Amino acid sequence: MKPDRCRASSGEPADGQAIYKQEGWHVKKLRIGILGCGAISGHYLRSARDVFSDTQVVTACADLVREKAAGAAREYGIAKVQTPEEMLDDPDLDLIVNLTVPQVHEELTLACLTHGKHVYSEKPIAMTREGAQKIRNAADRFGLRVGCAPDSFLGAPLQTAKKVVESGWIGEPVGVSAICAMRGNEYWRPDANFFYQKGAGPMLDMAPYYFNALISIISPFKSVTAQARITYPQRTIKVAPRRGEVIQVEVPTFVSGVFEFANGAIGTFINSFDIWKTKSACIEIYGEKGTLVLPDPNQYIGEVLISRYGDGEWHACPQFNEYTKYMRGAGIADMARAIELGVPHRASLEMAYHVTDTMLAFEESATEGVKKQISSTCAKPAGSWEREDTILWK
């Protein structure tokens, strides 16, 4: 692999990039372009401006609908409004954040790499294993980094849970129960169509939050067995301006399965767009010496509760307050520092490939009626407390 681009020098920047000095070392701010200015883009733009401005500066935004890009530029003070083609050709961008719909993640991530840009993509990294592997090959060929959402596993609750488990407070994990219960995006998004098309559904849209968290805290996955169904072949959008429009459902909306971790633990997972409400915890981890209850892994806040043997009460774990203001974009900030130091970034392409492999195995197991072995693996991302440079929030 070629050396990472954007390495900082000890002198003045030759290309006009800002330099941020911290604890005796210098890091160039990554010059970022936002590709796709839909609903999620505001979260990234706010965090880049308000939380992670020491590592990144958004200098351009692009969308097929130019008015969306122009609106984002006005709201967040972005200098350049571009077409996607102009963004790919922009020599003053180091990294492109791919916030387009899942169906084109692969195509556009490959285009960014071909044009010499690092990429951070919304999940999923691709709709197929073959697509994800093409991205891996291209990243290697061009010596560039690819990161992938979600990065919520870097937030205070999930980093706290990781530290609790790795410190042995509940002993060796032996089992997991997880549930993602939703009623469907058509109740709040007028553009809900793509959530029910190939490349989305509850598995490819929501499972990454859970799988990234579980890989980080426990281990990669080894095998899955699943059942799935399309509960309602049609959905109706509930909000203006498309209220009453009917959506054709192409993907299962209720998925239930059992998975085995590489460390031997066993877990259950329910993932659905068909559930009105539940009282079940989003994630419970059962260990030899106790149980840990985790909040919604799609969020960056919430209590982590522990009950150990001999204690009938639940106790809230003290959390890593350094990470309480994390939000979408923490993975990009971690990438910027990792590029500078020449170390692995945590929201890695390898983990994104493994998560994609596992999600597809759920669907294949349900379709074929067989247990599926997971052929890929990945390293557990390091805890955010393990490197001196990783207090990302200031």
N, C-alpha and C positions, 0 to 999 in steps of 0.2 A: 504494500500500500504506500502511496506517495505521502509525504508529510502533510499534516493539516495546514490549511491556509489560515490566514489571519493571525499568524504568530506575531507577538509584540517584540519590538526592539527596545534597547535600553535608551535610545535617543528619542528625538522628536519624531512624530509620525510623518512619514513621507507622503501619505495619501490623504491627509486631512481628517483622518479619524480621530475622535477624542480618545485620550488615554486616561484611565482611572487608576490611581495608585492606592494600594492597600497592603499593609503589613509587609512592606519591603519588596513587593513585586508589582509589575505593571500589567494591565490587561486592556486591550483595545475593546471598545464597545463594538459589538457586532452591529453592522448596518443591516437592518431587517426590512423586508418587504412582506406585506400581508396580502396573500393571494386568496380572494374570496371574502367579501365584506357582508356576509349574512349575519344571522342572529348571534352566533358564537363569537364573532370577531371583536365585539365590544369588550368582552372579558379579557381577551389578549391585549387589546390596545390600552385598556385602563391599567392593567398590571405592568405593562412595559413602561408606561408613563409614571405611575404612582409608586411602584414597588421595586422594579428591577432596572431602574434607569442607570445603575452603575455598570451594567453589563450589556445593555442593548439600547439602540435608538431606532425607532421605526421611521424610515425616511420615504417610504412609498407604499401605496395601496392600489390594488387592482381588482377589478371584477368585470364579468361579462356585461353586467348592467352598470354602465359608467356612473349613473346617478348614485348608486350605492357607494362606490368608491369615493366619489366627490363628497358625499355626506359624511363618511367616516373621516376624510381628510379635514373637513371643516370642524368637526366636533373635537378631534384630537390634535389638531395643529400639524398635520402631516404635509410635507413639502410637495410631494409629487403624486398626482393621480395618473394611473397608467392603464393601458390594456394589458392583459396577461402576456402578450407577445413582447410588449415594451419592457415589462418587468423581467422577463427571462433574459433579455438582451442588455439590461442595465449593468454596466461595469462597476457601479458604485454600491452594489448590494453584496453582502457576504452570505446571507442566509435568507431563505424564503420560507414563510410559515404557510403551509398548504391547508387552507380552511374551506376547500371546495367540498362538494357532495361526495359521498363515499365512492360512487360509481366511477369517478375520474381521479381518485387519489393516486393510483398507480401511474397512469399516463402522465400526470402533471409532475409527480415527484421525479420520475425518470427524466422529464424535460428539464427540470431544475438542475439535476445532476449533470446532464449533458451540457448545460450552459455554465457549468463551473460553480454552482451554488450549493452550499450546505442546505439541508432541508429539515424542517420540523413539521411533521404531518399530523393532522387530526386522525383519530382512529376510524376505521381500521387502516393499516398500512396499505393493504390491497385486499381484493375480494377473493383471491385464490392464492394457493401456495406458490404456484408458478409465477404469479405477479410479484409476490413478496420476494421470491428468489431473484427475479430480474433486478429488483431494487438493490438487493445485497450485492449482486455481481457488479452493478454500475457504481455503487459506492466504493467498492474495492478498486475498480478499474480507474476511477478518477481521483481516488485518495480523498474522498469527502465524507463528512459525517451526515448520518440520518438519525433523527430522533422521532419519537412517536408518542402522542398522547394515549392515555391520560397520564398526567403527572401528579394526580391527587395522592398517590402513595408517598410523595415527598412531604405532604402536609403534616401538621402537628399530631393529629390522632393516629394516623397509620405509622408514622415514625416512632411514636410512643409505644404503640403495640409491638412493633418490630423489636424495640429495645427490651421491652418486658419479656417477650418470648426468648430472645437470644440471651438474656441474662438468667434464664432458667426459672422464672417466677411461677410458671405453670408446668414446669417439667417439659419433657419431650411431647410435642403435639401428636395426638393420636387420631383426631378427627376434627371435621369442620362442618358446620351447617351454614348455608348462605342462601339468601333470597333477595331477588330484585323484583319487587311488586309494583307495577304501574298499570294505569288504565289505558294509556295510549296518548301519543303526541297530538292527535287531532283535536284534543280538548283545549289545547292552548296555542297551537301553531297552525296558521293557515296554509303553510307550505309543508304539511305533514306527509305528502305523497312518498318522498324518498325513504321514509322510515319503514315503509311496507314493501319496498322493492328489493330485488337482489342486491346484496352488499350492505343491507341494514337489518331491520328486524331487531328483536330484543337481544339476540346473540351478538351480532357484529356491532350493534350500537351500544349496549349496556354492559355486556360481559367483560370488556377490557378493564373497566374500573375494578371489578371484583378480582379478575385474574391477575392484574398487575399487583394488587394488594397482597394476594395470597402467595404469589411467587416471591415477593419481597420479604414476607414474614415467615413463610414455611419453606417452600421449595418449588421447582418446576413440576409440571404434571407428567404422569407416566401413562395413564390410560383413562378412557371414559366409556360409560354406557348410558344411553339416553333414550328418551321418548319425546315426541314433539307433535304438535298439531296446529293447523290454521283454524282457530276457533270461529272467527267470523270472516268469511271470504270477502266481504265488503265492509268498509268503514265510511263514516260520514263526518266531514269536517264540521266542527262546532263553532268556529269563530270567523268573524269577518276578516277580509272581504270575500272569503270563499265558503262561507257557511252554507251547508246543504250539499256541497259537492261530494260525490261518491268516489272513494278510493278503492281500487282493486288490490287485494292483498296477495302478494307473491311468496311470502316467507312465513314459516311457523311463528306464531305469536305466543305460544305456551310451550316452554321447553323445560324438562325436568331430567336430571341425570345424576349419576354417581361417578366421581373421579378418584383416581389414586394418585397420590403425590410420589415424587421420586424418593422421598424419605420414608415412605411406607404408610403415611397417614391416609385416611379415607375421608372423602367429603361428599356432601350432597349439595345440589344447586338447583333452585327453581328460578327461572327467568321468564317474565311474562309481561305482555302489554294488555292482559285480560283481567287483572286483579284490581278491585276497587280499593281495598285496604287490608292491612295485616298488622298484627301485634308482634310478629316475630322480629327478632333482631336481624339486621342486615347480614351480619357475620358473627358467628360464635366459634371460638377455637377451643377445643377440649384437649387439655393436657393431662399428663400423669398426676399432677399435683393441684390442678385447678382449672378454671374456665375463664376465658377472656371474651368480653362482648365489645364489638366494634361498631362505630356509627356508620352512616351511609358513606361508602367509598367514593361516591360521586361528589362529595363535599370536602371541604378542608377544615371543618370544625366538627365538634361533637365529643361527648364523653367516651372514654375507654374505661370499662368497668371490669374489675377482677374479683373473683371469689376463690379462695384457696381452701384446701382440705382443712377440716377442723374449724372452719369459720362459716357460719350460716348467712353472713351479710355480704352485700356487694359494696365495693369501694371504688371510687373514682381515682384513676391513676394520675399523678402529677404529670403534666405534659411539657413537651419541649416548647417553651414559649417563644423561642427564636423563630419558630416556623408557623406561628399562629396566623400570620398575615399572608401566608402563601395563597396563591390562587393560580388560575391557569396562566402559564408562562414560567412557572418554576423550573420546568424541564428545559426550557430554552436558556434560562439563566445558568443552570447547571451545565448545559452544553457549552456555553460561552467560556466558562471557567475550565471545563475539561479540555477544550480545544487549546486554550492557552497553556495549560500544564502538561498536555500530552498524555492524559489519563482517560479511562473510559467514562462516558457520560451514563447516567443512570436510566433515563427513559430511552433505552437503547433499541437499535434496529433488531438485534438478536432476540430481545425479549418480545418485541412486536411480532417478529416472525413466529416465535413459539406460541404466543397468545392466538395468533391467526390460525396456526396449525391446530390448536386445541379447540377453538370455536368451530372450525370446520369439522373436526372429529365428532363433536356433539351432533351436528346435523347429519353427518354420514352414519353415525351409530343409530340414530332414530330412523333414518330411511332404510338402512340395511338390516336392522334388527340384530346387530352384533356388537360385541365389545371392540373398541378401536384402540390400538396402541399408538402412543404419541411418539413419532420418530425423532422429533427435534428436541432440543433442550436449550437452556441459556443459563448464564451465571445469575445468582441472586445479586441484585444491586446492593452496593454498600450502603450502610446506614449514613444518614446525613451528619451524624456526630463524629464520623471516623476520619474526616480530613479537616485540617485547620482552615482551609479556604471555603468551607461550605456553609458558613452562616450567611445564607443568601439574602436574608431580609435585614435591613438596617433601620 
